[in-house]
């Protein structure tokens, strides 16, 4: 196995060039979510929306659900900043955790769009923007967890322990010995 590129890939999906756009989008999503949360917890008396009547959507569930979006975006940023360019091999747990967060964000975004359309009967511009950000992050980031999964499968198929590899143990020894 090439130690610079995950099994089944022609390029490394965890380079900084691939992670920086995700971090920028997640930061934008964090800002939107925090702003919406501030309205939902009554710190702000109104919310900016040039097209729709956002309070109808933001008050529908009766809880500050935008705070969960802020938590997810913050987690995406942290998981994107952890590890070097080969973290799919050296820290697979980070790319798998990242995969869980971005998949959850994408699924919740679709659910919230459908909810606005069919349950609430109203729209929220910033909610739609947040959903678009989550979907874009998923599209840009799904290859990271896929690389981690393929690496763990390679470790298992070559006789190693995927559990040890998940935690980054033996990453260097196993890949170096495969070139030896």
PyMOL commands that place a pseudoatom at each C-alpha (Angstrom):
pseudoatom trace, name=CA, resn=UNK, resi=1, chain=A, elem=C, hetatm=0, pos=[0.000, 0.000, 0.000]
pseudoatom trace, name=CA, resn=UNK, resi=2, chain=A, elem=C, hetatm=0, pos=[1.188, 3.499, -0.811]
pseudoatom trace, name=CA, resn=UNK, resi=3, chain=A, elem=C, hetatm=0, pos=[1.488, 5.363, 2.497]
pseudoatom trace, name=CA, resn=UNK, resi=4, chain=A, elem=C, hetatm=0, pos=[0.630, 8.705, 0.854]
pseudoatom trace, name=CA, resn=UNK, resi=5, chain=A, elem=C, hetatm=0, pos=[-2.655, 7.716, -0.776]
pseudoatom trace, name=CA, resn=UNK, resi=6, chain=A, elem=C, hetatm=0, pos=[-5.456, 5.614, 0.794]
pseudoatom trace, name=CA, resn=UNK, resi=7, chain=A, elem=C, hetatm=0, pos=[-6.271, 2.241, -0.758]
pseudoatom trace, name=CA, resn=UNK, resi=8, chain=A, elem=C, hetatm=0, pos=[-8.542, 2.701, -3.767]
pseudoatom trace, name=CA, resn=UNK, resi=9, chain=A, elem=C, hetatm=0, pos=[-7.824, 6.440, -4.088]
pseudoatom trace, name=CA, resn=UNK, resi=10, chain=A, elem=C, hetatm=0, pos=[-5.787, 8.313, -6.662]
pseudoatom trace, name=CA, resn=UNK, resi=11, chain=A, elem=C, hetatm=0, pos=[-5.218, 11.251, -4.296]
pseudoatom trace, name=CA, resn=UNK, resi=12, chain=A, elem=C, hetatm=0, pos=[-5.223, 11.965, -0.578]
pseudoatom trace, name=CA, resn=UNK, resi=13, chain=A, elem=C, hetatm=0, pos=[-8.612, 13.317, 0.643]
pseudoatom trace, name=CA, resn=UNK, resi=14, chain=A, elem=C, hetatm=0, pos=[-7.161, 14.596, 3.938]
pseudoatom trace, name=CA, resn=UNK, resi=15, chain=A, elem=C, hetatm=0, pos=[-4.729, 17.174, 2.603]
pseudoatom trace, name=CA, resn=UNK, resi=16, chain=A, elem=C, hetatm=0, pos=[-5.008, 20.704, 3.920]
pseudoatom trace, name=CA, resn=UNK, resi=17, chain=A, elem=C, hetatm=0, pos=[-6.043, 21.901, 0.472]
pseudoatom trace, name=CA, resn=UNK, resi=18, chain=A, elem=C, hetatm=0, pos=[-9.136, 19.697, 0.792]
pseudoatom trace, name=CA, resn=UNK, resi=19, chain=A, elem=C, hetatm=0, pos=[-9.810, 20.487, 4.463]
pseudoatom trace, name=CA, resn=UNK, resi=20, chain=A, elem=C, hetatm=0, pos=[-9.564, 24.294, 4.388]
pseudoatom trace, name=CA, resn=UNK, resi=21, chain=A, elem=C, hetatm=0, pos=[-12.710, 24.793, 2.242]
pseudoatom trace, name=CA, resn=UNK, resi=22, chain=A, elem=C, hetatm=0, pos=[-14.613, 22.492, 4.611]
pseudoatom trace, name=CA, resn=UNK, resi=23, chain=A, elem=C, hetatm=0, pos=[-13.380, 24.496, 7.608]
pseudoatom trace, name=CA, resn=UNK, resi=24, chain=A, elem=C, hetatm=0, pos=[-14.437, 27.769, 5.949]
pseudoatom trace, name=CA, resn=UNK, resi=25, chain=A, elem=C, hetatm=0, pos=[-17.928, 26.402, 5.162]
pseudoatom trace, name=CA, resn=UNK, resi=26, chain=A, elem=C, hetatm=0, pos=[-18.272, 24.969, 8.675]
pseudoatom trace, name=CA, resn=UNK, resi=27, chain=A, elem=C, hetatm=0, pos=[-17.285, 28.329, 10.169]
pseudoatom trace, name=CA, resn=UNK, resi=28, chain=A, elem=C, hetatm=0, pos=[-19.956, 30.063, 8.065]
pseudoatom trace, name=CA, resn=UNK, resi=29, chain=A, elem=C, hetatm=0, pos=[-22.472, 27.452, 9.254]
pseudoatom trace, name=CA, resn=UNK, resi=30, chain=A, elem=C, hetatm=0, pos=[-21.367, 27.986, 12.851]
pseudoatom trace, name=CA, resn=UNK, resi=31, chain=A, elem=C, hetatm=0, pos=[-21.977, 31.733, 12.522]
pseudoatom trace, name=CA, resn=UNK, resi=32, chain=A, elem=C, hetatm=0, pos=[-25.448, 31.198, 11.027]
pseudoatom trace, name=CA, resn=UNK, resi=33, chain=A, elem=C, hetatm=0, pos=[-26.377, 28.626, 13.682]
pseudoatom trace, name=CA, resn=UNK, resi=34, chain=A, elem=C, hetatm=0, pos=[-25.171, 30.779, 16.571]
pseudoatom trace, name=CA, resn=UNK, resi=35, chain=A, elem=C, hetatm=0, pos=[-27.132, 33.744, 15.202]
pseudoatom trace, name=CA, resn=UNK, resi=36, chain=A, elem=C, hetatm=0, pos=[-30.306, 31.649, 14.888]
pseudoatom trace, name=CA, resn=UNK, resi=37, chain=A, elem=C, hetatm=0, pos=[-29.740, 30.184, 18.357]
pseudoatom trace, name=CA, resn=UNK, resi=38, chain=A, elem=C, hetatm=0, pos=[-29.489, 33.692, 19.823]
pseudoatom trace, name=CA, resn=UNK, resi=39, chain=A, elem=C, hetatm=0, pos=[-32.935, 34.413, 18.398]
pseudoatom trace, name=CA, resn=UNK, resi=40, chain=A, elem=C, hetatm=0, pos=[-34.322, 31.083, 19.646]
pseudoatom trace, name=CA, resn=UNK, resi=41, chain=A, elem=C, hetatm=0, pos=[-33.151, 31.744, 23.224]
pseudoatom trace, name=CA, resn=UNK, resi=42, chain=A, elem=C, hetatm=0, pos=[-34.544, 35.302, 23.127]
pseudoatom trace, name=CA, resn=UNK, resi=43, chain=A, elem=C, hetatm=0, pos=[-31.204, 37.132, 23.177]
pseudoatom trace, name=CA, resn=UNK, resi=44, chain=A, elem=C, hetatm=0, pos=[-32.211, 38.716, 19.862]
pseudoatom trace, name=CA, resn=UNK, resi=45, chain=A, elem=C, hetatm=0, pos=[-35.731, 40.081, 19.452]
pseudoatom trace, name=CA, resn=UNK, resi=46, chain=A, elem=C, hetatm=0, pos=[-35.870, 39.512, 15.701]
pseudoatom trace, name=CA, resn=UNK, resi=47, chain=A, elem=C, hetatm=0, pos=[-34.036, 37.620, 13.007]
pseudoatom trace, name=CA, resn=UNK, resi=48, chain=A, elem=C, hetatm=0, pos=[-32.916, 38.924, 9.615]
pseudoatom trace, name=CA, resn=UNK, resi=49, chain=A, elem=C, hetatm=0, pos=[-34.662, 37.271, 6.678]
pseudoatom trace, name=CA, resn=UNK, resi=50, chain=A, elem=C, hetatm=0, pos=[-35.015, 39.071, 3.349]
pseudoatom trace, name=CA, resn=UNK, resi=51, chain=A, elem=C, hetatm=0, pos=[-37.432, 36.578, 1.787]
pseudoatom trace, name=CA, resn=UNK, resi=52, chain=A, elem=C, hetatm=0, pos=[-39.510, 34.650, 4.323]
pseudoatom trace, name=CA, resn=UNK, resi=53, chain=A, elem=C, hetatm=0, pos=[-41.022, 34.779, 7.797]
pseudoatom trace, name=CA, resn=UNK, resi=54, chain=A, elem=C, hetatm=0, pos=[-38.306, 32.948, 9.741]
pseudoatom trace, name=CA, resn=UNK, resi=55, chain=A, elem=C, hetatm=0, pos=[-39.868, 33.111, 13.238]
pseudoatom trace, name=CA, resn=UNK, resi=56, chain=A, elem=C, hetatm=0, pos=[-42.581, 30.698, 12.125]
pseudoatom trace, name=CA, resn=UNK, resi=57, chain=A, elem=C, hetatm=0, pos=[-39.898, 28.122, 11.316]
pseudoatom trace, name=CA, resn=UNK, resi=58, chain=A, elem=C, hetatm=0, pos=[-37.548, 28.946, 14.189]
pseudoatom trace, name=CA, resn=UNK, resi=59, chain=A, elem=C, hetatm=0, pos=[-40.281, 28.713, 16.825]
pseudoatom trace, name=CA, resn=UNK, resi=60, chain=A, elem=C, hetatm=0, pos=[-42.000, 25.617, 15.405]
pseudoatom trace, name=CA, resn=UNK, resi=61, chain=A, elem=C, hetatm=0, pos=[-40.274, 23.007, 17.574]
pseudoatom trace, name=CA, resn=UNK, resi=62, chain=A, elem=C, hetatm=0, pos=[-40.206, 25.179, 20.680]
pseudoatom trace, name=CA, resn=UNK, resi=63, chain=A, elem=C, hetatm=0, pos=[-36.564, 24.354, 21.408]
pseudoatom trace, name=CA, resn=UNK, resi=64, chain=A, elem=C, hetatm=0, pos=[-33.319, 26.061, 20.304]
pseudoatom trace, name=CA, resn=UNK, resi=65, chain=A, elem=C, hetatm=0, pos=[-32.564, 23.411, 17.674]
pseudoatom trace, name=CA, resn=UNK, resi=66, chain=A, elem=C, hetatm=0, pos=[-30.133, 25.752, 15.901]
pseudoatom trace, name=CA, resn=UNK, resi=67, chain=A, elem=C, hetatm=0, pos=[-27.797, 25.136, 18.852]
pseudoatom trace, name=CA, resn=UNK, resi=68, chain=A, elem=C, hetatm=0, pos=[-27.434, 21.540, 17.667]
pseudoatom trace, name=CA, resn=UNK, resi=69, chain=A, elem=C, hetatm=0, pos=[-26.345, 22.889, 14.297]
pseudoatom trace, name=CA, resn=UNK, resi=70, chain=A, elem=C, hetatm=0, pos=[-23.783, 25.096, 16.025]
pseudoatom trace, name=CA, resn=UNK, resi=71, chain=A, elem=C, hetatm=0, pos=[-22.493, 22.077, 17.932]
pseudoatom trace, name=CA, resn=UNK, resi=72, chain=A, elem=C, hetatm=0, pos=[-22.226, 20.052, 14.717]
pseudoatom trace, name=CA, resn=UNK, resi=73, chain=A, elem=C, hetatm=0, pos=[-20.409, 22.805, 12.810]
pseudoatom trace, name=CA, resn=UNK, resi=74, chain=A, elem=C, hetatm=0, pos=[-18.020, 23.342, 15.722]
pseudoatom trace, name=CA, resn=UNK, resi=75, chain=A, elem=C, hetatm=0, pos=[-17.319, 19.610, 15.831]
pseudoatom trace, name=CA, resn=UNK, resi=76, chain=A, elem=C, hetatm=0, pos=[-16.644, 19.576, 12.076]
pseudoatom trace, name=CA, resn=UNK, resi=77, chain=A, elem=C, hetatm=0, pos=[-14.126, 22.389, 12.494]
pseudoatom trace, name=CA, resn=UNK, resi=78, chain=A, elem=C, hetatm=0, pos=[-12.335, 20.661, 15.369]
pseudoatom trace, name=CA, resn=UNK, resi=79, chain=A, elem=C, hetatm=0, pos=[-12.217, 17.286, 13.612]
pseudoatom trace, name=CA, resn=UNK, resi=80, chain=A, elem=C, hetatm=0, pos=[-10.935, 18.971, 10.445]
pseudoatom trace, name=CA, resn=UNK, resi=81, chain=A, elem=C, hetatm=0, pos=[-8.135, 20.681, 12.354]
pseudoatom trace, name=CA, resn=UNK, resi=82, chain=A, elem=C, hetatm=0, pos=[-6.979, 17.530, 14.176]
pseudoatom trace, name=CA, resn=UNK, resi=83, chain=A, elem=C, hetatm=0, pos=[-4.217, 15.502, 12.559]
pseudoatom trace, name=CA, resn=UNK, resi=84, chain=A, elem=C, hetatm=0, pos=[-1.858, 15.841, 9.667]
pseudoatom trace, name=CA, resn=UNK, resi=85, chain=A, elem=C, hetatm=0, pos=[-2.303, 15.241, 5.990]
pseudoatom trace, name=CA, resn=UNK, resi=86, chain=A, elem=C, hetatm=0, pos=[-2.243, 11.452, 6.434]
pseudoatom trace, name=CA, resn=UNK, resi=87, chain=A, elem=C, hetatm=0, pos=[-4.740, 11.241, 9.260]
pseudoatom trace, name=CA, resn=UNK, resi=88, chain=A, elem=C, hetatm=0, pos=[-6.775, 8.657, 7.312]
pseudoatom trace, name=CA, resn=UNK, resi=89, chain=A, elem=C, hetatm=0, pos=[-3.884, 6.320, 8.253]
pseudoatom trace, name=CA, resn=UNK, resi=90, chain=A, elem=C, hetatm=0, pos=[-2.436, 7.838, 11.419]
pseudoatom trace, name=CA, resn=UNK, resi=91, chain=A, elem=C, hetatm=0, pos=[-5.723, 8.844, 13.129]
pseudoatom trace, name=CA, resn=UNK, resi=92, chain=A, elem=C, hetatm=0, pos=[-8.605, 7.010, 11.407]
pseudoatom trace, name=CA, resn=UNK, resi=93, chain=A, elem=C, hetatm=0, pos=[-10.925, 7.661, 14.339]
pseudoatom trace, name=CA, resn=UNK, resi=94, chain=A, elem=C, hetatm=0, pos=[-10.935, 11.362, 13.430]
pseudoatom trace, name=CA, resn=UNK, resi=95, chain=A, elem=C, hetatm=0, pos=[-12.045, 10.805, 9.845]
pseudoatom trace, name=CA, resn=UNK, resi=96, chain=A, elem=C, hetatm=0, pos=[-14.695, 8.291, 10.922]
pseudoatom trace, name=CA, resn=UNK, resi=97, chain=A, elem=C, hetatm=0, pos=[-16.050, 10.660, 13.588]
pseudoatom trace, name=CA, resn=UNK, resi=98, chain=A, elem=C, hetatm=0, pos=[-16.024, 13.421, 10.974]
pseudoatom trace, name=CA, resn=UNK, resi=99, chain=A, elem=C, hetatm=0, pos=[-18.006, 11.140, 8.670]
pseudoatom trace, name=CA, resn=UNK, resi=100, chain=A, elem=C, hetatm=0, pos=[-20.658, 10.540, 11.323]
pseudoatom trace, name=CA, resn=UNK, resi=101, chain=A, elem=C, hetatm=0, pos=[-21.016, 14.285, 11.924]
pseudoatom trace, name=CA, resn=UNK, resi=102, chain=A, elem=C, hetatm=0, pos=[-21.217, 15.321, 8.254]
pseudoatom trace, name=CA, resn=UNK, resi=103, chain=A, elem=C, hetatm=0, pos=[-23.606, 12.499, 7.371]
pseudoatom trace, name=CA, resn=UNK, resi=104, chain=A, elem=C, hetatm=0, pos=[-25.828, 13.459, 10.313]
pseudoatom trace, name=CA, resn=UNK, resi=105, chain=A, elem=C, hetatm=0, pos=[-25.688, 17.104, 9.238]
pseudoatom trace, name=CA, resn=UNK, resi=106, chain=A, elem=C, hetatm=0, pos=[-26.662, 16.254, 5.662]
pseudoatom trace, name=CA, resn=UNK, resi=107, chain=A, elem=C, hetatm=0, pos=[-29.550, 14.014, 6.740]
pseudoatom trace, name=CA, resn=UNK, resi=108, chain=A, elem=C, hetatm=0, pos=[-30.872, 16.552, 9.265]
pseudoatom trace, name=CA, resn=UNK, resi=109, chain=A, elem=C, hetatm=0, pos=[-30.638, 19.275, 6.616]
pseudoatom trace, name=CA, resn=UNK, resi=110, chain=A, elem=C, hetatm=0, pos=[-32.795, 17.300, 4.211]
pseudoatom trace, name=CA, resn=UNK, resi=111, chain=A, elem=C, hetatm=0, pos=[-35.240, 16.554, 7.033]
pseudoatom trace, name=CA, resn=UNK, resi=112, chain=A, elem=C, hetatm=0, pos=[-35.448, 20.233, 8.024]
pseudoatom trace, name=CA, resn=UNK, resi=113, chain=A, elem=C, hetatm=0, pos=[-36.061, 21.315, 4.421]
pseudoatom trace, name=CA, resn=UNK, resi=114, chain=A, elem=C, hetatm=0, pos=[-38.859, 18.753, 4.113]
pseudoatom trace, name=CA, resn=UNK, resi=115, chain=A, elem=C, hetatm=0, pos=[-40.240, 19.859, 7.471]
pseudoatom trace, name=CA, resn=UNK, resi=116, chain=A, elem=C, hetatm=0, pos=[-40.378, 23.486, 6.339]
pseudoatom trace, name=CA, resn=UNK, resi=117, chain=A, elem=C, hetatm=0, pos=[-42.157, 22.470, 3.160]
pseudoatom trace, name=CA, resn=UNK, resi=118, chain=A, elem=C, hetatm=0, pos=[-44.664, 19.969, 4.520]
pseudoatom trace, name=CA, resn=UNK, resi=119, chain=A, elem=C, hetatm=0, pos=[-45.142, 20.569, 8.247]
pseudoatom trace, name=CA, resn=UNK, resi=120, chain=A, elem=C, hetatm=0, pos=[-44.439, 24.208, 8.979]
pseudoatom trace, name=CA, resn=UNK, resi=121, chain=A, elem=C, hetatm=0, pos=[-45.618, 25.642, 5.682]
pseudoatom trace, name=CA, resn=UNK, resi=122, chain=A, elem=C, hetatm=0, pos=[-43.084, 28.458, 5.952]
pseudoatom trace, name=CA, resn=UNK, resi=123, chain=A, elem=C, hetatm=0, pos=[-39.461, 29.030, 5.044]
pseudoatom trace, name=CA, resn=UNK, resi=124, chain=A, elem=C, hetatm=0, pos=[-36.377, 30.484, 6.682]
pseudoatom trace, name=CA, resn=UNK, resi=125, chain=A, elem=C, hetatm=0, pos=[-33.609, 31.895, 4.460]
pseudoatom trace, name=CA, resn=UNK, resi=126, chain=A, elem=C, hetatm=0, pos=[-30.806, 31.319, 6.968]
pseudoatom trace, name=CA, resn=UNK, resi=127, chain=A, elem=C, hetatm=0, pos=[-32.105, 27.831, 7.753]
pseudoatom trace, name=CA, resn=UNK, resi=128, chain=A, elem=C, hetatm=0, pos=[-31.952, 27.011, 4.036]
pseudoatom trace, name=CA, resn=UNK, resi=129, chain=A, elem=C, hetatm=0, pos=[-28.454, 28.534, 3.842]
pseudoatom trace, name=CA, resn=UNK, resi=130, chain=A, elem=C, hetatm=0, pos=[-27.362, 26.361, 6.765]
pseudoatom trace, name=CA, resn=UNK, resi=131, chain=A, elem=C, hetatm=0, pos=[-28.804, 23.284, 5.073]
pseudoatom trace, name=CA, resn=UNK, resi=132, chain=A, elem=C, hetatm=0, pos=[-26.943, 24.155, 1.864]
pseudoatom trace, name=CA, resn=UNK, resi=133, chain=A, elem=C, hetatm=0, pos=[-23.715, 24.528, 3.847]
pseudoatom trace, name=CA, resn=UNK, resi=134, chain=A, elem=C, hetatm=0, pos=[-24.198, 21.130, 5.501]
pseudoatom trace, name=CA, resn=UNK, resi=135, chain=A, elem=C, hetatm=0, pos=[-24.850, 19.461, 2.158]
pseudoatom trace, name=CA, resn=UNK, resi=136, chain=A, elem=C, hetatm=0, pos=[-21.799, 21.156, 0.596]
pseudoatom trace, name=CA, resn=UNK, resi=137, chain=A, elem=C, hetatm=0, pos=[-19.632, 20.026, 3.515]
pseudoatom trace, name=CA, resn=UNK, resi=138, chain=A, elem=C, hetatm=0, pos=[-20.872, 16.468, 3.044]
pseudoatom trace, name=CA, resn=UNK, resi=139, chain=A, elem=C, hetatm=0, pos=[-20.111, 16.555, -0.686]
pseudoatom trace, name=CA, resn=UNK, resi=140, chain=A, elem=C, hetatm=0, pos=[-16.616, 17.934, -0.066]
pseudoatom trace, name=CA, resn=UNK, resi=141, chain=A, elem=C, hetatm=0, pos=[-15.849, 15.714, 2.927]
pseudoatom trace, name=CA, resn=UNK, resi=142, chain=A, elem=C, hetatm=0, pos=[-17.339, 12.265, 2.411]
pseudoatom trace, name=CA, resn=UNK, resi=143, chain=A, elem=C, hetatm=0, pos=[-14.085, 10.911, 0.951]
pseudoatom trace, name=CA, resn=UNK, resi=144, chain=A, elem=C, hetatm=0, pos=[-12.251, 11.362, 4.289]
pseudoatom trace, name=CA, resn=UNK, resi=145, chain=A, elem=C, hetatm=0, pos=[-14.232, 8.718, 6.212]
pseudoatom trace, name=CA, resn=UNK, resi=146, chain=A, elem=C, hetatm=0, pos=[-14.274, 6.509, 3.130]
pseudoatom trace, name=CA, resn=UNK, resi=147, chain=A, elem=C, hetatm=0, pos=[-10.452, 6.637, 3.099]
pseudoatom trace, name=CA, resn=UNK, resi=148, chain=A, elem=C, hetatm=0, pos=[-10.353, 5.710, 6.780]
pseudoatom trace, name=CA, resn=UNK, resi=149, chain=A, elem=C, hetatm=0, pos=[-12.696, 2.765, 6.239]
pseudoatom trace, name=CA, resn=UNK, resi=150, chain=A, elem=C, hetatm=0, pos=[-10.685, 1.499, 3.285]
pseudoatom trace, name=CA, resn=UNK, resi=151, chain=A, elem=C, hetatm=0, pos=[-7.474, 1.771, 5.278]
pseudoatom trace, name=CA, resn=UNK, resi=152, chain=A, elem=C, hetatm=0, pos=[-8.974, -0.191, 8.176]
pseudoatom trace, name=CA, resn=UNK, resi=153, chain=A, elem=C, hetatm=0, pos=[-10.163, -2.866, 5.752]
pseudoatom trace, name=CA, resn=UNK, resi=154, chain=A, elem=C, hetatm=0, pos=[-6.660, -3.027, 4.272]
pseudoatom trace, name=CA, resn=UNK, resi=155, chain=A, elem=C, hetatm=0, pos=[-5.187, -3.467, 7.766]
pseudoatom trace, name=CA, resn=UNK, resi=156, chain=A, elem=C, hetatm=0, pos=[-7.656, -6.274, 8.527]
pseudoatom trace, name=CA, resn=UNK, resi=157, chain=A, elem=C, hetatm=0, pos=[-7.053, -7.984, 5.175]
pseudoatom trace, name=CA, resn=UNK, resi=158, chain=A, elem=C, hetatm=0, pos=[-3.275, -7.846, 5.708]
pseudoatom trace, name=CA, resn=UNK, resi=159, chain=A, elem=C, hetatm=0, pos=[-3.579, -9.557, 9.096]
pseudoatom trace, name=CA, resn=UNK, resi=160, chain=A, elem=C, hetatm=0, pos=[-3.463, -6.522, 11.357]
pseudoatom trace, name=CA, resn=UNK, resi=161, chain=A, elem=C, hetatm=0, pos=[-5.850, -5.340, 14.018]
pseudoatom trace, name=CA, resn=UNK, resi=162, chain=A, elem=C, hetatm=0, pos=[-8.323, -2.773, 12.700]
pseudoatom trace, name=CA, resn=UNK, resi=163, chain=A, elem=C, hetatm=0, pos=[-9.050, -1.752, 16.314]
pseudoatom trace, name=CA, resn=UNK, resi=164, chain=A, elem=C, hetatm=0, pos=[-5.403, -0.876, 16.928]
pseudoatom trace, name=CA, resn=UNK, resi=165, chain=A, elem=C, hetatm=0, pos=[-5.252, 0.867, 13.554]
pseudoatom trace, name=CA, resn=UNK, resi=166, chain=A, elem=C, hetatm=0, pos=[-8.407, 2.832, 14.370]
pseudoatom trace, name=CA, resn=UNK, resi=167, chain=A, elem=C, hetatm=0, pos=[-6.535, 4.444, 17.245]
pseudoatom trace, name=CA, resn=UNK, resi=168, chain=A, elem=C, hetatm=0, pos=[-3.461, 5.077, 15.084]
pseudoatom trace, name=CA, resn=UNK, resi=169, chain=A, elem=C, hetatm=0, pos=[-1.370, 2.286, 16.585]
pseudoatom trace, name=CA, resn=UNK, resi=170, chain=A, elem=C, hetatm=0, pos=[1.010, 0.469, 14.226]
pseudoatom trace, name=CA, resn=UNK, resi=171, chain=A, elem=C, hetatm=0, pos=[0.147, 2.804, 11.331]
pseudoatom trace, name=CA, resn=UNK, resi=172, chain=A, elem=C, hetatm=0, pos=[3.773, 3.506, 10.517]
pseudoatom trace, name=CA, resn=UNK, resi=173, chain=A, elem=C, hetatm=0, pos=[5.102, -0.004, 11.118]
pseudoatom trace, name=CA, resn=UNK, resi=174, chain=A, elem=C, hetatm=0, pos=[2.477, -1.785, 9.040]
pseudoatom trace, name=CA, resn=UNK, resi=175, chain=A, elem=C, hetatm=0, pos=[2.702, 0.526, 6.038]
pseudoatom trace, name=CA, resn=UNK, resi=176, chain=A, elem=C, hetatm=0, pos=[6.491, 0.711, 6.149]
pseudoatom trace, name=CA, resn=UNK, resi=177, chain=A, elem=C, hetatm=0, pos=[6.828, -3.074, 6.388]
pseudoatom trace, name=CA, resn=UNK, resi=178, chain=A, elem=C, hetatm=0, pos=[4.543, -3.457, 3.380]
pseudoatom trace, name=CA, resn=UNK, resi=179, chain=A, elem=C, hetatm=0, pos=[7.121, -1.590, 1.306]
pseudoatom trace, name=CA, resn=UNK, resi=180, chain=A, elem=C, hetatm=0, pos=[10.083, -3.444, 2.745]
for i in range(1, 180): cmd.bond("trace and resi %d" % i, "trace and resi %d" % (i + 1))
show_as sticks, trace
zoom trace
